Amino acid sequence: MSMATSEKQPRHHVTTVEPAATNEAWGRVRHVDELSEQALERFLSLLEGGTTVDTDADGELAPGDVIVFTEYYRITAS
């Protein structure tokens, strides 16, 4: 078994972004400027229309993450 195969992260179907309360315990917090172009497009799509997108292998939109934009938004998954 190769190392690359054993290190793959599971894919999740991200279904929503929701405002995150500032008094919650947070996981990873990322500023919107830190996202890749593709992750930013997926984030904005979720924010605007609530569509479902897949997270990518590098986990830029991992469930539980908080993205700082005009507010703090938590990424959730189904």
C-alpha positions in Angstrom: 0.0 0.0 0.0 1.5 3.3 -1.0 1.7 6.3 1.4 -0.4 8.5 -0.9 -3.3 6.0 -0.8 -3.3 5.7 2.9 -3.3 9.5 3.4 -6.3 10.4 1.3 -8.9 12.4 3.2 -12.6 11.4 2.9 -14.8 13.6 0.7 -17.9 15.2 2.2 -20.9 16.7 0.7 -21.1 20.2 2.0 -24.7 21.4 2.1 -24.6 24.7 3.9 -22.7 27.5 5.3 -24.3 29.1 8.4 -23.3 32.0 10.6 -21.2 30.9 13.4 -21.6 32.3 16.9 -18.5 34.0 18.2 -18.8 32.2 21.6 -18.7 28.7 20.1 -15.8 26.4 20.1 -14.3 26.5 16.7 -12.1 24.1 14.7 -9.9 25.5 12.0 -10.6 29.2 11.2 -9.6 30.5 7.7 -10.0 33.9 6.2 -11.7 34.0 2.8 -8.5 35.3 1.2 -6.7 32.1 2.2 -8.9 29.9 0.0 -7.9 28.8 -3.4 -9.9 30.1 -6.4 -11.8 26.9 -6.6 -12.6 26.7 -2.9 -13.7 30.4 -3.0 -16.1 29.7 -5.8 -17.6 26.8 -3.9 -17.9 28.8 -0.7 -19.6 31.7 -2.5 -21.9 29.3 -4.3 -23.0 27.8 -1.0 -23.4 31.2 0.6 -25.5 32.6 -2.3 -27.7 29.6 -3.2 -27.2 26.8 -0.7 -26.2 24.3 -3.4 -24.4 21.1 -2.5 -20.7 20.9 -3.4 -18.1 18.3 -2.6 -15.1 19.2 -0.5 -11.8 18.5 -2.3 -9.0 16.2 -1.2 -7.0 18.9 0.5 -10.0 19.7 2.8 -10.2 23.4 2.1 -13.9 23.4 2.9 -13.9 20.8 5.6 -17.0 20.3 7.8 -16.7 22.3 11.1 -14.3 24.9 9.6 -15.1 28.5 10.0 -14.6 30.9 7.1 -14.2 34.6 7.9 -15.9 36.7 5.3 -18.5 39.5 6.1 -19.3 37.3 9.1 -18.0 34.1 10.5 -19.5 31.1 8.6 -19.3 27.5 9.7 -19.1 24.8 7.0 -21.5 21.9 7.6 -21.9 18.6 5.9 -24.4 15.9 5.3 
